[in-house]
């Protein structure tokens, strides 16, 4: 079973979705407005994959 939660996008503030993926300890947060994506592990808190257009990379 997959749980979907409505959240605010950390990139643009629009309504986004957080998917809790069953049996894998992963969450996927995605925004259709700005194309934000972050996949993270719920056990360790580590980011597996992230894409956030409009946010400059740290130097």
Secondary structure, 3 states (H helix, E strand, C coil): CCEEEEEECCCCCCEEEEEEECCCCEEEEECCCCCCEEEEECCCCCEEEEECCCCCCCC
